[in-house]
Structures are given as C-alpha cells and as structure tokens.
Amino acid sequence: MSKVNKVVLAYSGGLDTSAIIPWLKENYDCEVIAFVADVGQGEEELVGIEEKALASGASACYIADLKEEMVKDYIFPSLKTGAVYEGKYLLGTSMARPIIAKAQVECALEVGADALCHGCTGKGNDQVRFESAYAALAPQLTVIAPWREWDLRSREALLAYLAERNIPTTATLEKIYSRDANAWHISTEGGVLEDTWNQPNELCWVWTKDPEQAPDQPELVSLTVEKGEVVAVDGQAMSPYQALVALNQKGAEHGVGRIDIVENRLVGIKSRGCYETPGGTIMMEALRAVEQLVLDKDAFEFRETLGLKASHLIYDGRWFTPLCKSLLSAAEELAQDVSGEVVVKLYKGQATVVQKRSVNSLYSEEFATFGEDEVYDHSHAGGFIRLYSLASRIRALNAQKKQ
C-alpha cells in the first residue's frame, strides 16, 4: 500500500463507510476526514452523522450543503439535453455523483489531504463515476477503494469488524434492500428484485404512493419554464431546489415517477432497480411539451441526439470531459427559446400534459387547421414533393433503362 498521510472519505454514515474509517487507519496508518454531501437525501440521514463519524475514528467531519447547486448546475443542464438512460432511467444516482466528487476534491485540497476514498463496490457504476471525476479534477491525489482491497465481503463481516473494535453502529443484519436517495430520486435494489420474475412488493417503494391507492381525483399543476428551467410552480416563483421539492410532494401523492427496470451497468453487469423520480418526471414532461412548441424539426431531432449521447456520458461518469461540456453547451443554446407555461395532470401514476403555450411557439392554428384557411396554398405541395423525392425518381428511371 502506498504511503498516505491524510485521506478524505466520501462518508454516508452507513455500514460500509463506518467500517472504512477504522480500516483506513489500521491499514494506511493515516488521518481520516469524513466528508458528507447533503444532496437532499433527507434530514433523517444526516442526524447525528458528525458524531457517528468521529466515534468511528475520523479526526473531523465536514458537511456540505449541495442541494441548490446540484439541481441548478447538474440536474437542470441534464434536463435540457433530454437525457434518459436506456429509455426510462432519469439518471438520479448518476447526476449526484459529479457534484459529490467535486466537493470532496475541494475539501481534500483545502485540508491538505493527499488521498481520496470512496465506499463503492467493485461491481457498480459509482466507482467509475467517482474516480473519473477525481482523475479530471485532482489527478495528483491517491485514490483508495477499500472494496477492491479488503477481505470483508458481507454485511455480517462488516458488523463483526465494528463490534470487535467497539465502534457503535445502528446497522443490523435485517437490511434487505440497498437504497440511494437525493433530491432528484430514490433507488431500491436487492431483496426480491434480484429475481426478475418477482414483482416489486410494497417495501420496494419509499417515496411514492401506490397508484392504485392514489387520490381518485386528478390534480392539475402549472409549471412556468424559462430557457429550459422550471422557475415557478402554480404561479409561485421558486429556486431550482424548491421547485423540485414542491413537485416531488405533488407527484409522490399521485404515485408519479415509478419505474422498475433492468439496466446495463458500465462494468458489464445487468442490474434491476426500482426508481422513484416524481418531481423529475413532471419536470421532464413539461420541458418536452414546451420543446414541441418551439423547436423546429431539425432542432428537435438534434436535441434528441444530444439526449441519447448525454445519457450515456452522465451514466458512465464522464461529466468532467470536453465532450460532455460541449453537449451541455449545445443543449443550453437550444433551450434559449424553451420558455412557456405548461399544465400537467397528475392522476394514478401518470403525469400528462394537458395545456401548453409559449410566446416562442412555432405552432400556428391558421396553418394547422383542418378547416378552411387563407394562408396555405395546397398546390405548392406538389413542387415541394417532386423536389424532395427527386433522387428516388432518378434512381427508378435509371433502373427502368437497364431493363
């Protein structure tokens, strides 16, 4: 093991990172500083976390409030690209990792640490996301990934490890599911979900109400969008984070934003998860509705291309790359006209846009009407179609000459 003097650990207060603190001290003979990122995972996750870190052997614990920054500088730019991984996943875990890693690096540089550490397993995507960010932001720092080094391979082993050292923990053997939460979403993996033939049970869903048990009356929610960003909900101006919180509450009540998917991890393993993204689902529907009004055919097609590519860049942990920066810049430019008002109906798990308008709308009732109009000459279409299909015509004529 390389010589390390001071390491900053991305600390969650869970079983894994609680065991990592004493393990680092024993195996690297170093000072350990716990870094906690508040990305909206919930107050209950943060209560007593500093005391827990210190009791585990950390010399200090820093807590960074990243909620507003995450929504404004990571989630909103991602939304503008239209990024949806493999057609369904709104990238809840993926979008939180770059800002956590960036803040962790900043903390390490500020305290003079020479190493960074995370608690990601060797099977998952997060190890790639964290370490790719480290490489882009502070390549001079040593990276320690205990799950790729230690011989602790089970929850039982981790609990025994802490017990032997008299380190208190609230973790128990009863934990069935693995969860990750932030302001954007919550994920649930493991348990019954490991068999793809099993239906999710009620324990697989945390935030959202069962759509079958959701209110029998729909709720209409109005979103004001400016340049691709939600700036008001039901006419009330809100910060990015406030808007997300408000929409999370509304969406969760109506069972909006549930998906059960099997996805392709970057490391080659397929995994199954239940993801809940109530507010994000509403935001995505609203933005796409305004785009339908204001983007022409070629611009919309290009935005779709951006979304597909961005979804893989974000999922694969390539946020801090020139390519990702370029895609985000292109999406930002396209979003300059994406302003308007949208009304979304929330009902039994569905978020359906029922009204939309924009001062930048390219939709013209005069041109689109099936009734009589005075602005469109149908005879003009003939010449357009003849030129549009000219290559096909010439190809067919050449084929006839060869017969």
N, C-alpha and C positions, 0 to 999 in steps of 0.2 A: 504493500500500500504506500502511495506517495505521501510525503510529509505535508500535513495540513495543520495550520495554527488556529484558524478561526473559520467556522463554516456557518452559513445562513441556510436554515432549513425551511422549506415551504411547509408550514405546520397547520394542520386542521384540527388537532385535538383528539382525533380518532385513535383507534388502537395502533395502527401502523406507525404513525408519526410519533406517538407516545413512546413506542419501543425504539424508534430510530434515535432519539436523543441520547439515551444511555449507551446504545450500541456504538454511536459515533465516538463518544467519549472513551469507551473502552478500546475500540479498535483503531482509532486515529489519534488518540490522546490529544484532543483538540477542544477548544471552546466552542459551544454550540449556541447559536442565537436563533430563536424561533421567530419566523415571520408569518403573520396571519393576514390574509387578504379578505376584507369584507366586501364580497361581491353580491350581497343580498341573499345569502344562504339562509338567513333567519337569525333573529336575536337569540333564540334558544341554543344555536350552535356556537355562539360567542360568549355566552355567560360563563364566567369563571375560567376562560381559556388561558388567560395570562398566568393565573395561579397554577393551573394544571401543567403548563409548560415549565414553569420554574420548579414545580415539585418533581418533574421528570428529569431535571438536571440542567435545563437551559440557564444560561447566565443572564439572559434578557429575552423579552418578548415584545415585538413591535406589531401593532395592529394598524393596518392602512385601510381607510375608507375609500374604496374604489368604485362605489355603486354608480354615481353620476357619470364618472369618466368612462366606465365600461359601456354604459348604454349610449352615451353621446359619441364616443370615439371608436367604438368597436362594433356594437350592435347596429346602430343606425347606418354606418357606412356599409356593413354587410347586407342590411336590408335593401339598400339602394341597388346593389348588384342583383338582387333576387335570388341569392344563394340558397339552395335547398339540396342537401346531400341525398343522392340516390332517390330523388323524387318525393321524399317525405320528411326527412330529418332537418329541423330548423337550426341545427348546429349549436345547441345550448351549451354543452360542455366545451366544445371547440372554441367558441368565441370568448370564453372566460380565461382560457389558458394564456394567451399572449399578454394580457394586462397583468395577470398574476406574476408571470415570469419577469416581465419588465420591472414591476415594482420590487420584486425580490432582488433583482440585479442591482437596482438603485440603492436598496437597503444595504446590500453587501459592500458596494463601493463606498457608501457613506461611513460604515463602521470599520472599514479596512479589512474585510474578510478576504481570504484567498481561496475560498471554495464555496460551492453551492450544492444543495442536496434536495432531493425530492423523494416522495414515498410511492412513486408509480411502480407498478409491477412490470415485469419483462414481457407480459403478454399484450399489454394495451397500447393505445394510441398516445396517451398522455406523456409517456416517457419521451416520445419523439417530439411532441409539441413543446415541452419544457426545454429539452436540450437543444432543439433547433433555435429557440429564442435565445438561450444562453450563448450559443455559438455566434449568433448575429450581433448580440449586444455586449458581451464581455467574454470573448474567446480566451482571454488570459486566465480566467478562473477555472480551477479544478472542479469537475463535476463528480459527485458521488451518488450512486444509485444503489442503495442497500439491497433492494430486492434482487439485484443481479449479483450480489456478493455474499449475503448471509445464508445460513442454513436453516433459518426459521421459515417453514413452509406452510404453516396452518395457523388458524385463529387460536387453537389450543396452545401451540408452541409460543405464540406471542404473549398470551395471557400468563403462561408459566414463566416466561422470561421476566416479565414485570413483577410477578409475585416473588420471584427469587431475590429481587432487588428492593423489595418493599416499596415499590412505586405504585401509588394509588391509580386506579382507573375505573371508570364507570362502565366499561365494555364488559359484555358477558358472552357466553357461548350461544345464547339464544338468537343472535342476529342471523337472519336468514337472507335478507336482501342487501345488495350493495347500492347505495344511493349517492347521488351528487346533485347539489342544488345551488342555484344562483338566481339572481333576479329574473333571468330570462326563462329558466325551466328547471324541472327536477327529473332526474332519470332514476330508474329502478331496474336492476339486473340481478340475476341469480335466482335461487329458490325454484319455484315451479316453472319459471321462464326458461330454465336450461333445457327443458324438453319442449320442442317446438309444437308438439301435439297438445300440450296443456294450454287451456285457456287461462288468461290472467285472472287472478282472484281479486277480492276487494283490497288485499294488502299491497297489491301491485300499483295502486293509485293513491296518491297522497294529497295532492292539491285540489283536484277537480272532482266535482260531484258526478256520480254515475248518471249519464244522460237519461237513462230510464227513470231516475228519481229526480231529475231536474224540474224546475218550475213548468207548469203546463201552459203558462202564458209567456210568449216571447218578449224579449227586451230589445229596444232599439237604442243603439249607442252611436253618437255622432263624433267623427274624428275630423279635425282640421289638419291638413297636410300642407307644409310649406317646403318646397325644394326637396321633396322626398323624405321629410321628417315630420312625425306627429308632434304638433305643438299645442294642441288643445283637445280635450275630451269633453263632450257635451257642452261646448262653448266656453269651458274654463281653461285658461292658459296654464300650462304645466311644463315643468322641466322634463327632459327625456326620461329620467328615472321615475318621476312622479306619474307620468303618463302610463308607463309600463305597469307600475303598481296598481293604478286605478283599473286598467284593462285586465290585469291578472285577476283582480277580485270579481269583476263582472263576468269574465269568461269562465272562471272556475265554478261560479254559481250555476252556470248553464251547461257544465260538462264539456266546454270547448277546449280543443287543443290536445286531445289524447291520440297517441299513435302507438302501435305495437309492431315493431319492425325487426327484421334480421338484416344486419348491415355488414358490409365488408370493412373490417379494420385494416389499417395501413400495414400491419405486420402479417397479414395473410389469413388471420383467423376470422371466421364469421361469428358474430355475437348477436344475441337477442336482447332487446330492451324495451321497456315501456317508458315513453317520454311524455311529459305534460308541459305544454307551452301555451297556456290560454291567452295571455295578452299578446304574445308574439304572433299567434295565429290571426288574431283580429287585425293587428298592425299590417301583417303581410297582405291580407285580403284587401285592406284599404289602399295600400300603396299600389297594388296591382290594378285596382279599379281606376285610380287616377291615371296610371300609365296608359290604360286602354283608351282614355280620352285624349291624351296629349301627345303620345309618341306615334309617329308615322310607322308604316310597315317595316321599313328597313331599320329604323331606330329600335323598334320593339324586338325585331329579330336579333339585333346586335346585343341588346340588353339581355336577352335570353342566353346568348352565347357567353356573355360575361358571367351570368349567374351560374351556369354549369361549371365553368372553369374556376370561378371563385369558390364554389362549394368544395371542390377538391383541395384547393390551396389552403383554405381555412381548416378543413378537416384534417389535412395532413401536417398541419403545424408550420406552414410556410407564410405566416403573416408578415414577418420582417424580411421580405425579399423584394427585389426590384419589380418582379412580375406582379406580385400582389399589390404593390403600391400603384403600379400602372393601371391595373384593373379597377382598383378603387377610385382612381382619378377619373377614369373614363365613365364610371357609373355616376360619380359626382357631377360631371358635366351633363350627362343625360338627365339627371334629376333636377336641373335648374328650372325646368318648366313643369315639374311634377308637383303642382300645387292645386288644392281644391278642398272640397268638403265631401265626406262620404258618410252614409248612414248604413250601419251593419246590424242585421237582425240576429240576435243570439237565441237559439232555441234547440234544446235537446241534443247538444253536442255539435251543432252546426253554427258557423259564422258566415252569414250570407249577405253580400252587399245588395241593398235594395234601392239605394239612391246615390247618385254621384253627380258632381258638377265641378267645372273648373273654368276660370277665365281664359285659360290657355287651350281649351278644348278644340280639337280639330273636327269633332263631330258636328255636322250641320244637318238639322232636321229638314231644311229646304232641299238639300241634295239627297238625303237618305230616304225621304218619304216614298211610300208606295202609291200615294195619291198623285194627283196631277200637280206638276210643278212647272216653273218657268225658267229654271236655272240650268237644266241639264238637257242637252240635245242628244237623244239616243242614237242618232245617225253617226255621231262622232265615234262611237264604239267600234264600228266596222273597220275604219282605218287603223285604229289602235291595235285591234286583234290581228289584222293582216300583218302589221309590222312585228308584233310580239311573237307571232308564230312563223315568221319568215324562214328561219333556219330549218324548221320541221318541213315546211313546204318545199324548200330547195332539196333537202335530203330525199324526200319522197319522189320528186321529179327525177333526180339522178338515178334512183332505184328503178323507176319505170323505163328509163332509157337503156338500162342494162338487160332488160327482159327480152 
